Amino acid sequence: LNAAHARFWTSLRHGLKARGVDAPARLSQSAEEFSVWEDPALVLSQTCGMPLRIQLSGKVHLVGTPDYGLEGCAPGYYRSVIVVRAEDARTTLPEYASARLAFNMPHSQSGLAAFYAHVRPLQFWFADRVQSGGHLRSVAMIAAGQADIAAVDAQTWRLIERYEPMAQRLRVLEYTAPTPGLPLITGLQHDPHVIFDAVQEAVSILNDADATLLDLQGIVRIPEAAYLTVPSPPPEAAP
């Protein structure tokens, strides 16, 4: 999807510059995330709901939330897909209480916080946990027998099913409740309404091929309060 993202950014950058917002020529796809999100010069980035509420609120402006048209979710919302091996005989979540959980990172809404909130009513949490470093790595560990279960955001799972042959060795056990999706943010020096308009315009003029590749349906405004009221797991929920 790199080429489609680059074309989308080029279009969006032109829209930003037309509105007086100077923007870099290329996306920084390999930079450490918090170094980007907390940079006072930040023009635009996509973050996650958990970092927004635990560390970034008050340091950035919320621009809006991309809508990926995910099944079972309101516009701009997403949910986590709980993934296990297709051949695993266990059919209910309580049967996985002693399983090995792979999660992408401790500050992930979809990989940790949503799953923790989903499991807690069952009165257990996974004692055997491993941090994978990314959703794709989590499901690869399950497929390889190095872990048993993971929560992956529904858009990432859609892409894994689309592009990764290992998806055939996995199945969906359950879904978590929907929460606000991964928001776009900007630094405090920028007007988020101006940037929202530029993003909305760039999405609207995507060619059909790139719109299909990126699954972008539009951008919606979700109040920051909706992000801040989502529960976070305690620090001890992750290694």
Summary of the structure (lengths in Angstrom):
residues: 239
radius of gyration: 18.2
end to end distance: 31.9
largest distance: 57.7
contacts: 760
relative contact order: 0.24
helix: 42%
strand: 20%
